[in-house]
């Protein structure tokens, strides 16, 4: 199995970190922009797209800063996906930092996926 490559994106979002955190960490809010529907039981989050379920485990989080998930079916021990809120110390501009892992031939697809999802997030929160 080919090694995965870390994919990182930084997308400016006009929203407060507290507000944005709700949208990256709660199943109801994730269901508004990231997937068609999201359910959670404890640390297990089930993401549903077009009737297909993908289960991820929340492996780390810090309120108003970041949340990190690991796909259950991903055999790559090093891979995860993370949504991190970054605030510029001087300008107070808020960005969403996305870290994901993709196989070499899926990097562009992964970036497009995230850009589309974040566009949906911005539309949802009016940012």
C-alpha atoms as one frame of an Amber mdcrd trajectory, in Angstrom:
protein
   0.000   0.000   0.000   1.497   3.373  -1.009   2.437   5.827   1.696   0.124
   8.742   2.095   1.239  12.329   1.737   0.255  15.085   4.135  -2.049  17.627
   2.507  -2.366  21.024   4.188  -4.691  23.864   3.322  -5.187  27.274   4.912
  -8.515  28.914   4.209  -9.438  32.341   5.634 -12.887  32.433   7.233 -14.664
  35.495   8.574 -16.035  34.058  11.809 -15.096  34.035  15.466 -13.077  31.025
  16.670 -15.813  30.067  19.184 -18.511  30.147  16.505 -16.350  28.291  13.991
 -15.445  25.612  16.530 -19.115  24.638  16.877 -19.193  23.973  13.137 -16.131
  21.733  13.107 -16.838  19.782  16.288 -20.549  19.006  16.631 -22.367  16.329
  14.620 -25.357  18.559  13.818 -23.170  21.366  12.501 -20.858  18.988  10.589
 -24.020  17.625   8.970 -24.782  21.103   7.647 -21.608  21.425   5.562 -19.213
  18.490   5.740 -21.457  15.498   5.096 -25.124  14.849   4.340 -25.585  13.662
   7.891 -23.370  13.062  10.919 -24.102  10.988  14.000 -21.892  10.479  17.012
 -21.622   8.112  19.925 -18.897   9.227  22.266 -15.745   9.608  20.184 -17.152
   7.746  17.157 -18.549   9.935  14.403 -20.459   8.410  11.494 -20.321  10.595
   8.384 -22.924   9.867   5.719 -22.595  10.878   2.060 -25.146   9.678  -0.509
 -26.188   6.824   1.766 -22.592   5.650   2.309 -21.329   5.635   5.889 -17.747
   6.356   6.900 -16.791   6.088  10.561 -14.098   8.251  12.127 -12.890   8.365
  15.702 -12.189  11.716  17.360  -8.626  11.201  18.543  -7.874  14.678  19.841
  -9.471  18.062  20.374  -9.049  21.363  22.160 -12.050  23.624  22.562 -12.056
  26.587  20.157  -8.753  25.426  18.637  -8.887  22.110  16.785 -10.422  18.690
  16.325  -8.663  15.644  14.881 -10.268  12.499  13.496  -8.976   9.139  12.269
 -10.947   7.119   9.722 -11.630   3.641  11.134 -11.010   1.937   7.801  -7.680
   3.679   7.196  -4.820   1.234   7.785  -2.211   4.002   7.641  -1.348   4.484
  11.313   0.082   7.968  10.718  -2.884   9.455   8.887  -5.721  11.562  10.266
  -7.661  14.640   9.332  -7.627  17.762  11.413  -9.493  21.053  11.381  -7.546
  23.716  13.262  -8.612  27.303  13.882  -5.747  29.753  13.547  -5.975  33.383
  14.573  -3.362  35.829  13.334  -1.840  37.544  16.375  -1.675  40.959  14.696
  -4.650  41.156  12.357  -6.936  38.776  14.319  -7.819  37.200  10.947  -9.215
  33.709  11.371  -8.210  30.809   9.132  -9.170  27.175   9.079  -6.090  24.994
   8.742  -6.873  21.618   7.260  -4.530  18.678   7.507  -5.385  15.473   5.696
  -3.522  12.571   4.157  -3.932  11.327   0.607  -2.194   8.951  -1.737   0.093
  10.654  -4.245  -2.419  10.391  -7.092  -5.296  11.686  -4.937  -3.753  14.915
  -3.610  -5.558  17.254  -6.033  -8.821  15.407  -5.460  -8.377  15.758  -1.706
  -7.669  19.510  -1.999 -10.728  19.980  -4.218 -12.879  18.044  -1.748 -11.797
  20.259   1.147 -12.140  23.479  -0.863 -15.689  22.480  -1.826 -16.598  21.532
   1.746 -15.178  24.786   3.151 -17.052  26.786   0.489 -20.179  25.035   1.775
 -19.196  25.891   5.366 -18.702  29.572   4.466 -22.087  29.583   2.736 -23.731
  27.908   5.757 -22.353  30.379   8.304 -22.530  33.397   6.017 -18.799  34.070
   6.186
